[in-house]
Amino acid sequence: MLEPLVRANISRLQKLYDHCPAPARTLITSARGWLLSNIRYSAKTFRYLEELRQHEKWSGEEIATFQLKELQKIVTHAWAAVPYYKDDPFTGIRSFDDLNRLPVLDRETVRNNHQEFLSTSVPEHRRIRAGTTGTTGGNLKVAYTEELASANWAILLRQWAWAGVSALSPRVTLFGAKIVPAHQDEPPYWTSNFTERQILMSIFHLSPKTAPDYLQFLQSQQGSVVEGFPSVLSILADFVLHRGLTIPMRVVFTSGEPLYPWIREKIETAFQGKVFDSYGMTEYCGAIQQCARGQMHLIPEFGFLEILDEHNQAVREGEEGFFVWTGFLNRAMPLIRYRIGDRGRWQTGKSCACGLAFPLVIPTITRESDVLRCVDGRLFSPRALNQLLKEATSLRSCQFVHDRPERVIVRAVSSNAKGPEEMMQIRGKLEQLLGPSMRVTAEIASQPVVLAGGKIPLIINRLKQQNLSERPRGATL
């Protein structure tokens, strides 16, 4: 049970890690990898993976039967062990229609009543704590267990199998881990997790200046699996393609952000590998994964999905609505009919050529953001800045407004009296990340900036908007 202890002290450990030389950081990363591998590659994980592979043969009727049974179990558990639910009278679930008798749970309610959603059946020492900023930049604390982490990894490995990739294949990872000190200005901008045959590359040091170092190292890893946030891989793909290069990789897995068609095409061209996308969330309520034929399938073992309109009524066929999830796997913090803030629609009327009967879903998602471009050339994706918000609990939303070449505004909407203090802490972290070439200010706002269609961007590039407004009529972009 060391992993919960590591997560609980991550800030303190990060400071120690940053003061270590590169070889020592590799040893620390590999040691952490060993801890994680005991969960990810346990006998329990592979037994569940075998079971999951059998589920690929399910018919639509078998999927419905399974999901109704899991709904009954998780609702019974929640009403028996979760303080938020247990005092609310409810007779149980006999059919899918019975869910309509339960209220839809919004994210703000969960964020403001975190302790009330923790199951009393899971003792504190078995809870792993995490945080998510969701679609608005407002932080939410989450708890889960090692059993869920193992099951989640098995579901990931099943998608790897769809892509023809086996467990422990060499991989290059570009997610949000701070594996290189922010002030470092020379390679290596990566470290190794030898236990899992994994290279972790920093997403916080990308710039035209560092691009040759990144690309040279990636060329040495040709044929590996690549995984990362779409916006980060898009920046790397631009570096590759602008030099007239390609770096062949085995396959690319993306998650954590919308994957737009033009970004997919760019990544696949640069890395000469098929992209497999997935949708999930830190609350562990559900998952959607892309199959080998390019379709996005609901993962029925993970959770039950409703797509509802603004009045919490089921949308009509083909219409976009809000994702409302009931998770099956997170017994430490079960969420029933949880409206996460993301959106999408069912894809009905045809079956998938891959042979899976898993329902087809098209996530549309609300967050859409620019890339922050510093005056010294460094590039920060939305997911790079998203990491600064992980520990905030008193902000309803937080956005980064780039209104001058050398200035960024931390624009926050507070949910309680501690909000301004947390906003200033985020400002300090951003100043440290961006360095002396950028000036960071902060302001409290009453509402987040919302774009057309309801999209709530994390990064707002006012400079791009000004440039577009200043172009003469008829000018080409």
N, C-alpha and C positions, 0 to 999 in steps of 0.2 A: 504493500500500500504506500510506496514511496512517491508515486506520481502525484497524489493530492497534496503531499507536503511540498513538493517542488513547485506546484502551481500556486500554493498559498504564499510562497516566499519569492515569487518570480522577480519582483522589482529589485530586491536585495541581491539575489543571485545574478541578475543582469549586470549590476554595477561591478561585481567581482569578475564576471566573465569578460566584460569590456576591458579590464585592466590586464588580461592575460595575453601573452604572445600567441600568434596564430597556431603553432603546434599544440599549445595547451588548450586552445579553444576547440581544436579538432578532437582532442581526447575527451573534453567535457561533452561535446556534441555526441560523440559515439557512446559515452556512458549514458546520456539521456536516451539515446536510441536503443540501448540495451534494455532500459527500463520499459520503454514503450513496446519493444518487440516481444516482451513477455506477455503483453496483453494482445498485441496485434497478431502474433503468430503462434498463439497458444493452441493446444489440442482442441479447446472449446471453439475457437474461431474456425478451425478447419472442419470440425464436425458440423457447425452451422452452415458453413459454405457448401458442404455436400448436400445438406437439406435444401438450401436455396437453389442449387442447380436443379434439383428435382421439381421445384416449384415452377420452373420455366415451362413445364408441360401442362400447367393448370389451364382449365377452360375458364370462360367468363363466370360460369356458375360456381365453380370451385373457388375462384377468387372472392366472389360475393359471400360465400359461406364462411370462408376464412376470416374475412374482414368483419362480418357481423359478430363472430365468436370473439375476436380480439377486442372489438368495441365493448362487448358485454363485460369482458374481463377488466379492461382498463377503467371503465366507468365504475364498476363495483369496487375496484381498488381505490380509486380517487375518493369515493364517498365514504369509504371506511377509514382511510388513513391520511387524507389531506385536509387540514383545518379549514381552508377556504370553502370546501364542498361539504364536509361531513354534517354540518348543521342544517343543510338545505334538504328538505324532504324530496325524495325521488324514488320511484318504484322500480327503476331499472330499464334496460334496453331489451325489447323483444323484436323490434324491427328497425330498419334504418329510419323510418318515419318518426320513431320515438325521439331521435336526436333533436327534432324541432321543438320539443318541450323544454330543452335546455337552453340557457342564455348563451349568446355569442360573447366570447371573452376578448377584450381588446388589450393591446400591448401595454397601454398606460396603466391599466388595472394590475397587470402582472408586475410591472416595474415598481409600482407604489406599494405592493403588498407581497414582496418577494418571499418573506418568511412564511406567509400563510399558504404558499403553494408547495412547500417542502413536505414530502411524505414522512410521517412519523415512523413508518416501517423500515426506513433506511437510516441507520445511525449516522451521526455526524462524521465519524472517522471513515466511513465508506463513501462519503460524498466527494466528488471531484467538482471544484468550482470553476466556472468560466464566465466570460462576459461577451455580449454582442451589442453592436451599435445599430443593427437593423437597417431599415430603409430611411430613417430620418436623422441618424446621428445621435439619438438618445440612447444611453446605455441601459442594458438590462442584465441582471445577474442570473446565472443559470447553474443548476446542479445536476449531475448525472453520476453514473456508477461505472466501474471497470467492466461490468457485464455488458452495459450498453456500448462502451467503447469497442469491445470485442465484436459485438454484433454489427456495429457500424462498419468496422473494418472488413468483416466478411462480405457485407453488401458492396463495399468498394471493390473488393477482390473479384466479386462476380462480374462487375462491369469490366474490370481488367480482363477477365476471361472472355467476355464478349469481343474485346479488342485483340484477342490472341496473345495476351501477356500473362505470364505466370507470376506468382508471388515472389518477392525479393529480386525481381529483375532490376538491373541498374537504372536509377532515375535521377533526374535533375529537377529540383524543386524551387519554385519562385513564389512562395507565399509570404506571410507577414512576419516571420521570425527575425529578430534583430541579431543576426549571426556575425555582424561586423560592426565595430564601434562607429558611431555617426561621424566622428572627426577624421576617420581614416581616409587618406587621399591617394593611396597606391594599393595595387593588388597584393594579396588575394582578397577579392570581394566575395569569397565563398568559403565554405568549410565542408568537412566530410563527416558523415555518419556511417562509419565502416560497418556497424552492426547490420544496417538495413541496405547497404550498398547504395547509399543516397548522397548526392551532392546538394547542399543548400546554398543558393545564391542570394545575395542581398538585393532587395528591391528598392533600397534607400540610397543607392549610389549610382544609379543609371544617369548617364549624361553622354553627350558626344565625345567628351574627353575620355571617359572610361570605356566607351564602346569597344575600342580595339582589344582591351583586356578581356572584356566579357566574351567577345566573339572568338578570340583566340582560344580561350578556355573551352567554350562550347564546341569548337571544332575538334578538340581533343576528346570530347564525350560523344562523338557521332554514334548513332545507333541506339542511344539510350532512350528511355521513356522520359518525357518532359511533362511536368504538371505545374500549374500556376494560375494566377488571376488573368483573365482575358486582357485587361488593360495593360498589365505588365508585359505579357507576351507580345502584345501589339507593339509596344515600344521597342522591344528586342527585335521583332520582325522588321520594323522600319530600319533599324541599324543594319540588319542583314541585307535587305533588299536595296537600300540606297547605295550599297557598295557593290551591287551586282552579284551578290553571293547567294548560295543556299547552304544550309547546314542540315544534312539528312538526319532525322531522328526517327525512332521506331514508331512512336505514336505520341499524341499530345492529349492530356486530360486537363480540362478547364473547369473552374467552379468559382463561386463567390461573387460573381457579377454577371450582368447580361452579356451574352455572346452574340453580337450582331453579325449578319452575314458577311459584311465586308471585313470585319475583324477575323472571322473564321478563315476567309479566303486568303487573307494576308499571312496568317500564321501557318496555314497549310502550305502555302507557296514557299515561305522562308525555310520551313523545317521539313518539307517534303514528307509529311506524315499526316494521317487522318486525325482530326480533332474529335474527341468524345467529350461532350459537355455534361454537366450535372448541376442540379439545383438542390440545395439543402439549407439548413439553418442551425445555429448553435443551440437553439431550444430543443433540437432533436425530436421534432414532431412529424417529420415526413421527408421524403426524398423523391426526386424525379431524375432519371438518368437516360442518357442517349444510348441507343443500341447500335449495332453494326450497320444498320440500314439508315441511320441518321435521324430516327424518330425519338421523341422524348416520352418515356414511359413512367407512369406512376409506379413507385415501388410499393407493392401492396403489403409487404411485411412491416413496413416502417410506420405507416399511419393511414388514417382515413381522410380523404380530401373532399371538402365541399367548395364549390365556387358560387359565391353569393353576391347579390347586388347591394346597393347602399342601404336597403331596407331589410337586409339579411334574408332575402328570399332567393331560392335557386335561380340562376340565370337560365335563359333559354338556350337551346342548342346553338353553339357557335359564338355566343356572346361572351365578352370579357367581363370578369367580375373579380371579387376579392377572394384570395385563398383563405380558407378557414380549415385548420388542421386539428385532428385529434390524434395524438401520438400514441403508439402502442408500446414502445420500447423503454421510455424513460420513466421507470418506477420511482426514481428519486424526486422528480418534479413533473408529474403528469399534467398536461394541459388539455382541456376538453373544449372543443370548438374554439380554437385560438385563431383570431383574425390577426395575422402577422403584419399586414400592410402591403404585401406583394399581391400582384394580380396575374391573371392568365385566363385561359379558356380551354375547354375540352375540344379535342380533335375527334369528331365522330364521323360515322358514315363509312369507314373503311378499316380493314385490319392491316397490321404491319407485316411487311414481307419477311421480317426476321422470324416470324412464327410465334412470338410472345402474344398472349392475350391480355397482358397488362394494359390498363387504359392509357390512351394517348393524351398528353397534356402539353399545351404551349404556354410556358411562363412568359409573361411580358414584363413584370417587375417594375417598381416605381423609381428606383434610384438610377439616375443617369448623370454623369459628371464629366467635366473637362479634366485635362491633365495640367498640373501645376508646373509651369516652366520658369525656373529661376533665371536671374540675369546672368549667372555664371554658366548657364547651359544645363544644369541638372534638371532631371525630369522626375516628378513624383506622381504616381498613379493614385486614383481615389483610394485604393486599398492600402497604399503606403501611409497616407494620412489617417485613414480609418483606425490604424493601430493606436493613435494618440488618444482615442476616445474610450478605450476599453475599460478604464477604471472609473470613469465618470458615472455618477448615479443620480445627480440632481439636475440634469439638463434634459429637457424634452426633445430638443434637437440641437445640432451644432453643425455649422457649415463654414467653409473657408472661401472667402471672397478675394479674388486676385484683381484688384482695381487699378493698380499702378505697377509698372515693371518691377519696382523694388519693394512693393508692399503687399502684404496679405492681411486681411481682417478675419479674426475669429469671431463669427457671428452666431451667438447662442440664444436659445430660448430656454429660460429657467423654469423649473417646475417647483422649486422651493427656495428658501432663503440661502441655501448653500450654493446655489447655482453660480452666482458671480465669482465665488472663490474657486470653484472647479474650472470655470472658464479661464481664469487667470493661470491656473495650473497648466491647462492645455496650451495657452499662449506661451508659457515658459518652455514647455516641451517642444513646441514648434520652432521657437527661436533657436533652441539648441540643435534641432535637426537641420534647419535651413542655414544657420551660420550667419556671419556678419554681412553677407551680401544682400540679405533681405531684412526688411523691417516688418515686425508683426505687431498689430494693434488688436484690440478686442472691443466688442460692443454687445450689450444685451438687447435683444429684439423681442417683439411680442408674438411674431409668427415667423416660421421658416420661409425662405424664398421657394415658391412653387412654380414650376414651369408649366407650359401648356400640356394638357393631358394628365395633370396631377403629379408629374414627376418632381421629385425632391432631390436636387443634386447635392452632392457633398462638396464638390469644388465648383465655384462659379467664376468663369473667366470673363470679367468685365472688359478686359483689353480686347478680346476677340470680338465681343459685341460692339465695342466702339469702332474697331476697324471696319466691321461690316457696315455700320451705319454711316461711316465717312466715305465709303466707296461711291464714285459717281454712278448715276443710274446707267444700267446697261453694262457695267464692268463685269468681267468674268472673274470667278473665284478661283 
